[in-house]
Amino acid sequence: MNSRKLPSEPRRIFPAAKAPSQQPSRILVVDVTSPSWANTCSVLSEALENVLCLACGLAGPCRVPLLSLYVVQPQQECLLPFTQVKENFARIQGCLSELRSLPAEGCFPQGGNGVVQAVQDGLQQFKQYSRHTAAGGSTNTSVEITILTSQPSREMVKQLEKKLQDVDLVSLRRIQVIEVLKRDFLEPEDVEQCVPAEEPGSDMAILGMDIEVQTVEDNVISLEMLFKTWLHDHGTEREQLHLLLPSGGFGHAAAPKNTLMCLKCDLQERLLDPALLSGTADGTGRAADPSSPWHMAAWPSTALHKLRVLKALKSEGVCESVLYGLPFIIKPTSCWQLDWDELETNQHSFHALCHSLLKRKWMLLARHEPQNTVPNWNVVVHPYYVIIPSDSATLLVKAVAIRELLLPSAFPALLAEHPDRVRGPIESALNNLEVEVAYNPLHLKSNLYRYLKSSLYKPPHRQQPQPREQRPERHQPRQPQSRAKAAVAPLLMAPSPLQTSRPAAAARKGSCEGSLLHKEYEEFLQ
């Protein structure tokens, strides 16, 4: 086992995770044996509900296709078997309500191997689910596991290493062990410091794959940002962007002008497109057309984009009014199909480009190249983009206005002198404003979560009882099931051999998994 950590190198994906470029299923394991579970429970439930309402409300393919939730107290218990997230927000809310109803701190002893049992059971359930849904055309073959615990992360990794030696991990893409830290005196202005950093946590290579270890603060914003990483595109099947620059040489040697240097990159969204959420209430929200020449989508990464750098621009010479559209982040690719040496060289070249642009105070003007060669009689529309460096090892790309889109703007020059009777009230008004050094979006809320939750919530449908004369007789033959129902029915009825059954005395409203599965099975066949 190799536990060597190289922070400057891209983390190579375990080859067994060679799944299609799509989102993995999610298993969330929550260790509720923490002494401060009462506070953690409230912030965890709120953060998880906020992110899942976004996942349900976003138009287009679901970014969190399947979700399963386990709690450990100290034995593992499945509160939510694998469920499709979209169109199931009411069921997810019911699961979170049950999570909130768990006993407070001090009720469960720490220790035990409940977390490992939950991981084993979740993998077994996913294996069964994948087997039974493969006949229906489902291609989701990978799963990621996130473990939230207050126990020392290193001890948790050792338990996983010891217990998962003989478990089939072919479908497992990654395990995250998140150690939740509590800070008693957290000032409101310091909330942004609690957001997990963008760089990955320390990795421990065991069982031929990486276990990612992170720490997160015990507050809503930090946990929300942790779960929002689920909304990113996690496909590593291929790179998403080729950044083409004029090829240079060393010393006096120069490459021909027609040759290009290619930096292989990935695209990452900086913001969620509000247009994908605006029509949630009436169902009119839809994703932008990927075939449009003005659209460069980072999610899902269905096509390879090519940006050809044409010239450099002085940073102070670019007016903000000519930049439009959503920004995207460009970073070195982590495509697993590339050779390790190529990945390393590509990353170093990318970092050198970022450093040189910052040093020169330059931006880059790039043209979007057509994805496929077309006949000469076809007219190709070329959008243009500005590539902006930053202090991090990433670049920002935004669309820039072109001649055809630009509207005339003849504005008068700013007057140098102003009457005192006008300037005085303005200066007084400005002096009364609170001044912040930098804009922090975490300080602003728009009630979007409340809007989505109220729009997505659908009260459970109660079937009206049929009159006695309309009920089918028992001796009548039953209608044959469809192929999909016949495939899923055995999964819904058969419990996992590794799952611990719950005591009858502890059964609360909607908490018995067997009853839930039986009820689902009944509704599924109706």
C-alpha positions in Angstrom: 0.0 0.0 0.0 1.3 3.4 -1.0 0.4 6.3 1.3 2.8 8.8 -0.3 1.2 12.2 -0.7 2.2 14.6 -3.4 0.1 17.8 -3.1 1.4 19.4 -6.3 0.4 16.5 -8.5 -3.1 15.7 -9.8 -4.7 12.8 -7.9 -5.0 9.8 -10.2 -8.3 8.1 -10.2 -8.4 4.4 -9.3 -8.8 2.5 -12.6 -11.7 0.5 -11.3 -13.7 3.7 -11.4 -13.7 3.9 -15.2 -17.4 4.8 -15.4 -19.1 6.8 -18.1 -18.9 10.6 -17.7 -21.8 10.9 -15.4 -22.6 11.5 -11.8 -22.0 8.8 -9.3 -24.6 7.6 -6.8 -24.2 8.8 -3.3 -24.1 7.0 0.1 -24.0 9.3 3.1 -23.1 7.7 6.4 -23.7 9.9 9.5 -22.1 8.9 12.8 -24.5 10.2 15.4 -22.5 9.1 18.4 -20.9 12.5 18.7 -21.2 14.2 22.1 -22.4 17.4 20.3 -24.9 15.6 18.1 -27.8 17.9 19.0 -26.2 20.9 17.3 -24.7 18.9 14.5 -28.0 17.3 13.7 -29.8 20.7 13.1 -27.1 22.2 10.9 -26.5 18.9 9.0 -30.2 18.5 8.2 -30.6 22.1 7.1 -27.5 22.0 4.9 -28.5 18.7 3.3 -32.1 19.8 2.7 -30.8 23.1 1.1 -28.5 21.3 -1.4 -31.0 18.5 -2.2 -33.7 21.1 -3.1 -31.2 22.6 -5.5 -30.5 19.1 -7.0 -34.3 18.5 -7.4 -35.0 22.0 -8.8 -32.3 22.2 -11.4 -33.5 21.5 -15.0 -31.6 19.0 -17.1 -30.1 15.7 -16.0 -30.0 15.1 -12.2 -26.7 15.9 -10.6 -27.3 13.5 -7.7 -29.0 10.6 -9.4 -29.3 8.2 -6.4 -29.0 8.8 -2.7 -28.8 6.5 0.3 -28.6 7.7 3.9 -27.3 5.6 6.9 -27.0 6.6 10.5 -24.7 4.9 13.1 -25.9 4.8 16.7 -23.7 2.7 17.2 -25.2 0.1 15.0 -25.8 1.1 11.4 -29.4 1.8 10.2 -30.6 2.7 6.8 -32.9 5.7 6.9 -33.1 6.1 3.2 -32.6 3.2 0.8 -31.3 4.1 -2.7 -33.8 6.7 -4.0 -33.8 8.7 -7.2 -33.4 12.3 -6.0 -35.5 14.1 -8.6 -39.2 14.1 -8.0 -38.7 12.5 -4.6 -38.2 15.7 -2.5 -41.1 14.9 -0.2 -39.6 11.5 0.6 -36.2 13.1 1.3 -37.9 15.6 3.6 -39.5 12.7 5.5 -36.1 11.1 5.9 -34.6 14.3 7.2 -37.4 14.7 9.6 -36.6 11.3 11.0 -33.0 12.3 11.2 -33.9 15.3 13.3 -36.0 13.1 15.6 -33.0 11.0 16.7 -32.1 11.2 20.4 -29.8 14.0 21.5 -26.2 13.6 22.7 -25.2 11.2 25.4 -27.7 8.5 24.3 -25.2 6.4 22.3 -21.7 5.3 23.2 -18.9 6.1 20.9 -16.8 3.4 19.2 -17.8 0.2 17.5 -17.7 -0.7 13.9 -21.1 0.6 12.9 -19.6 2.9 10.3 -17.8 0.1 8.6 -20.9 -2.0 8.6 -22.8 0.8 7.0 -20.2 1.1 4.2 -20.4 -2.7 3.6 -24.2 -2.7 3.6 -24.3 0.4 1.3 -22.0 -1.3 -1.2 -24.1 -4.5 -1.1 -27.3 -2.5 -1.6 -25.8 -0.6 -4.5 -24.6 -3.9 -6.1 -28.1 -5.3 -5.8 -29.7 -2.1 -7.2 -27.3 -2.0 -10.1 -27.9 -5.6 -11.0 -31.7 -5.2 -10.9 -31.8 -1.9 -12.8 -29.3 -2.9 -15.5 -32.1 -4.6 -17.5 -34.0 -1.3 -17.6 -31.1 0.5 -19.4 -29.5 2.2 -16.4 -25.7 2.8 -16.9 -24.9 4.1 -13.4 -22.1 1.8 -12.3 -20.2 3.9 -9.7 -20.8 5.1 -6.2 -19.1 7.5 -3.8 -19.4 7.2 0.0 -19.2 10.2 2.3 -18.7 9.6 6.1 -19.5 12.3 8.6 -18.0 11.7 12.0 -16.6 13.5 15.0 -14.2 10.6 15.7 -10.5 11.0 14.7 -10.3 10.6 10.9 -7.1 8.5 11.0 -8.7 6.0 13.3 -11.7 5.7 11.0 -9.4 5.1 8.0 -7.6 2.3 9.9 -11.0 0.6 10.6 -11.9 0.9 6.9 -8.6 -0.5 5.9 -8.9 -3.5 8.2 -12.6 -4.4 7.5 -12.8 -3.8 3.7 -10.0 -6.1 2.6 -12.4 -8.8 1.3 -15.2 -6.5 0.0 -15.8 -6.1 -3.7 -14.9 -2.4 -4.4 -15.1 -2.4 -8.2 -18.1 0.0 -8.2 -16.6 2.3 -5.5 -15.2 5.5 -6.9 -14.1 7.2 -3.7 -14.5 7.3 0.0 -14.6 10.6 1.9 -14.0 10.7 5.7 -15.2 14.1 6.9 -14.3 14.9 10.5 -16.7 17.5 11.8 -15.1 20.0 14.1 -16.9 22.2 16.6 -15.9 25.8 17.3 -17.9 27.3 20.2 -17.1 31.0 19.6 -17.7 31.6 15.9 -18.1 35.3 15.0 -20.5 36.1 12.1 -17.9 37.9 10.2 -15.6 34.9 10.4 -18.2 32.5 8.9 -16.6 32.6 5.4 -13.4 31.1 7.0 -15.3 27.9 7.8 -16.0 27.1 4.2 -13.9 24.1 3.1 -11.0 25.0 0.9 -11.0 24.1 -2.8 -7.9 22.0 -2.6 -8.4 18.4 -1.7 -7.7 17.1 1.8 -5.1 14.7 2.7 -5.4 11.3 1.0 -4.5 7.9 2.3 -4.0 5.2 -0.3 -5.4 1.9 0.9 -7.0 -1.0 -0.8 -5.6 0.2 -4.1 -7.6 3.4 -4.0 -7.7 6.8 -2.3 -9.6 7.6 0.9 -10.0 11.3 1.1 -9.7 12.8 4.6 -11.1 16.3 5.3 -12.2 18.5 8.2 -15.3 20.7 8.2 -16.7 23.2 10.6 -19.9 22.4 12.5 -22.1 25.0 10.8 -24.6 25.2 8.0 -22.5 27.1 5.5 -19.5 24.7 5.7 -21.6 21.6 5.4 -23.7 23.1 2.6 -20.5 23.8 0.6 -19.4 20.2 1.3 -22.6 18.8 -0.1 -22.6 21.3 -3.0 -19.5 19.5 -4.4 -22.0 16.8 -5.4 -23.4 19.2 -8.0 -20.1 19.5 -9.9 -19.5 17.3 -12.9 -17.4 14.3 -11.7 -16.7 12.8 -15.0 -13.0 12.0 -15.7 -13.5 10.0 -18.8 -11.9 12.8 -21.0 -10.7 16.3 -20.8 -13.3 19.0 -21.4 -11.3 21.9 -22.9 -8.2 22.3 -25.1 -6.5 25.7 -24.7 -4.5 26.3 -27.9 -1.6 28.8 -27.8 1.1 29.6 -30.3 4.0 27.2 -29.9 7.2 28.7 -28.5 10.8 27.5 -28.3 13.8 27.7 -26.0 16.7 30.1 -26.5 17.0 31.2 -30.1 15.0 28.3 -31.5 11.5 29.1 -32.5 8.7 26.8 -33.6 6.9 27.5 -36.9 4.0 29.9 -36.5 1.4 27.4 -37.7 2.1 25.0 -34.8 0.1 25.2 -31.6 0.7 24.3 -28.0 -2.2 22.4 -26.4 -3.0 22.6 -22.7 -5.6 20.0 -21.7 -8.0 21.4 -19.2 -11.3 20.8 -17.4 -14.2 23.3 -17.0 -15.9 23.9 -13.7 -19.0 26.0 -13.0 -18.5 28.9 -10.7 -22.2 29.6 -10.3 -25.4 27.7 -10.9 -27.3 29.1 -13.9 -30.4 30.9 -12.4 -32.3 30.2 -15.6 -32.3 26.5 -14.7 -34.2 27.4 -11.5 -36.5 30.2 -12.6 -39.2 27.9 -13.9 -39.3 25.5 -11.0 -42.8 26.4 -9.9 -44.4 25.9 -13.3 -42.0 23.5 -14.9 -40.8 25.9 -17.6 -37.1 25.9 -16.6 -34.9 24.1 -19.1 -31.2 23.8 -19.8 -29.6 25.9 -22.5 -29.1 24.3 -25.9 -25.6 22.9 -26.1 -25.6 23.3 -29.9 -25.9 27.0 -29.6 -22.7 28.9 -30.7 -23.1 31.2 -27.7 -23.2 28.4 -25.1 -20.2 26.7 -23.5 -21.5 24.3 -21.0 -19.4 22.8 -18.2 -22.1 20.4 -17.1 -22.7 17.9 -18.3 -19.4 17.7 -20.3 -20.8 16.2 -23.5 -18.4 17.8 -25.9 -14.8 18.8 -26.1 -14.4 22.6 -26.3 -11.4 24.3 -28.1 -10.3 27.8 -27.3 -7.6 29.2 -29.6 -5.7 32.1 -28.1 -5.4 35.0 -30.6 -3.7 37.8 -28.7 -2.9 39.2 -25.3 -4.8 42.1 -23.7 -3.7 44.5 -21.0 -5.8 43.9 -17.9 -6.6 47.6 -17.4 -7.7 47.8 -21.1 -10.7 45.5 -20.8 -14.0 47.2 -19.9 -16.3 45.2 -17.6 -19.4 46.2 -19.7 -18.3 44.1 -22.7 -18.1 40.8 -20.6 -21.3 38.8 -20.3 -22.7 35.4 -19.4 -21.8 33.0 -16.6 -18.1 32.6 -15.7 -16.4 29.2 -15.9 -13.2 28.0 -14.1 -10.4 26.5 -16.2 -8.1 24.1 -14.4 -5.6 21.4 -15.5 -7.4 18.2 -16.5 -7.6 15.1 -14.2 -8.6 12.7 -17.0 -7.6 9.2 -15.9 -7.0 8.2 -19.6 -3.9 10.4 -19.9 -0.4 9.1 -19.0 0.9 10.2 -15.7 3.9 12.0 -17.2 1.6 13.8 -19.6 -0.7 14.8 -16.7 2.3 16.2 -14.8 3.8 18.1 -17.7 0.4 19.5 -18.6 -0.2 20.7 -15.0 3.3 22.4 -14.7 2.7 24.2 -18.1 -0.7 25.4 -16.9 0.8 26.8 -13.7 3.5 28.5 -15.6 0.9 30.1 -17.9 -1.0 31.4 -14.8 2.2 32.8 -13.2 3.3 34.6 -16.4 -0.1 36.2 -17.0 -0.2 37.5 -13.5 3.4 38.8 -13.8 2.6 40.7 -17.0 -0.9 41.8 -16.0 -2.3 40.3 -19.1 -5.5 38.6 -20.2 -6.0 36.4 -23.2 -8.4 36.8 -26.0 -9.5 33.4 -27.4 -11.8 32.2 -30.1 -14.1 29.2 -29.8 -13.2 26.8 -32.5 -15.8 24.5 -34.1 -16.0 21.1 -32.6 -16.3 19.3 -36.0 -14.9 20.1 -39.4 -17.8 21.2 -41.6 -18.2 21.7 -45.4 -17.0 25.0 -46.8 -20.5 26.2 -47.6 -21.5 26.1 -44.0 -21.2 29.3 -42.0 -19.5 28.9 -38.6 -20.2 31.5 -35.9 -17.2 32.1 -33.6 -17.9 33.3 -30.1 -15.0 35.0 -28.3 -13.8 34.7 -24.7 -11.5 36.5 -22.3 -9.3 34.4 -20.1 -8.4 36.0 -16.8 -5.6 34.9 -14.4 -6.0 34.7 -10.6 -3.8 34.1 -7.6 -5.0 30.5 -7.5 -3.9 27.8 -10.0 -7.0 28.4 -12.1 -8.1 30.7 -14.9 -11.5 32.4 -15.3 -13.2 32.5 -18.7 -16.0 34.8 -19.7 -17.7 35.6 -23.0 -16.7 39.0 -24.5 -18.9 41.2 -26.8 -18.3 41.1 -30.5 -19.2 43.6 -33.2 -22.5 42.1 -34.1 -23.8 42.1 -30.5 -22.5 45.5 -29.5 -25.0 48.4 -29.2 -24.0 52.0 -29.6 -23.1 53.9 -26.4 -22.4 57.6 -26.6 -22.3 58.8 -23.0 -21.3 62.3 -21.9 -18.1 62.9 -20.1 -18.2 63.1 -16.3 -18.4 66.7 -15.0 -15.4 67.9 -13.1 -17.2 70.4 -10.9 -20.5 70.0 -8.9 -22.5 72.5 -7.0 -22.1 72.2 -3.2 -25.9 71.9 -2.7 -25.8 68.7 -4.8 -22.5 67.3 -3.7 -23.1 67.7 0.0 -26.2 65.4 0.4 -24.5 62.8 -1.8 -21.3 62.8 0.3 -23.4 62.5 3.4 -25.4 59.6 2.1 -22.2 57.8 1.1 -20.6 58.4 4.5 -23.6 56.6 6.1 -22.9 53.4 4.2 -21.2 50.4 5.7 -17.9 49.7 3.9 -16.6 46.2 3.3 -13.1 45.4 2.1 -14.3 42.7 -0.3 -17.7 41.3 -1.5 -18.6 38.1 0.2 -21.6 36.3 -1.4 -22.1 34.2 1.7 -23.5 37.3 3.4 -26.5 37.6 1.0 -29.5 35.4 0.9 -32.4 35.6 -1.5 -34.9 33.0 0.0 -34.2 30.7 -2.9 -34.1 27.7 -0.7 -37.5 28.5 0.9 -39.0 29.0 -2.6 -37.6 25.7 -3.9 -38.8 23.8 -0.9 -42.3 25.2 -1.1 -42.4 24.6 -4.9 -41.1 21.0 -4.7 -43.1 19.9 -1.7 -46.0 17.7 -2.7 -48.2 16.3 0.0 -48.5 12.5 -0.1 -51.3 11.3 -2.4 -54.0 9.3 -0.7 -55.7 6.8 -2.8 -59.5 7.0 -2.6 -61.1 3.7 -1.4 -62.9 2.0 -4.2 -66.6 0.9 -3.8 -67.0 -2.7 -2.9 -68.7 -3.6 -6.2 -65.7 -2.2 -8.1 -63.0 -4.1 -6.2 -61.5 -7.0 -8.1 -62.4 -10.4 -6.9 -59.6 -12.5 -5.3 -60.0 -15.4 -7.7 -59.4 -13.1 -10.7 -56.0 -13.6 -12.3 -53.5 -10.9 -11.5 -52.3 -8.7 -14.4 -48.7 -9.6 -15.4 -46.0 -7.1 -14.2 -44.0 -5.1 -16.6 -40.3 -6.0 -17.1 -39.1 -3.0 -15.1 -41.5 -3.8 -12.2 -40.4 -7.4 -12.2 -36.8 -6.4 -12.1 -37.1 -3.9 -9.2 -39.6 -5.9 -7.1 -37.0 -8.5 -5.8 -34.8 -5.6 -4.6 -37.6 -3.8 -2.8 -38.6 -7.0 -0.9 -35.2 -8.5 -0.2 -33.3 -7.1 2.8 -29.5 -6.9 2.7 -27.8 -9.7 4.4 -25.5 -7.2 6.2 -28.2 -4.8 7.4 -29.1 -4.8 11.1 -32.8 -4.9 11.7 -34.3 -2.3 14.0 -35.9 -3.2 17.4 -39.7 -3.0 17.2 -39.8 -0.8 20.3 -37.7 1.8 18.5 -40.0 2.0 15.5 -41.2 5.6 15.0 -43.5 7.0 12.4 -42.1 6.2 9.0 -38.9 4.8 10.5 -39.3 1.1 9.8 -37.4 0.3 6.6 -39.2 -2.9 6.0 -42.5 -1.2 6.2 -41.3 1.5 3.8 -40.1 -1.0 1.3 -43.3 -2.9 1.6 -45.3 0.2 1.1 -43.2 1.2 -1.9 -43.6 -2.2 -3.4 -47.4 -2.0 -3.0 -47.5 1.5 -4.7 -45.1 0.3 -7.3 -47.4 -2.5 -8.4 -50.5 -0.3 -8.5 
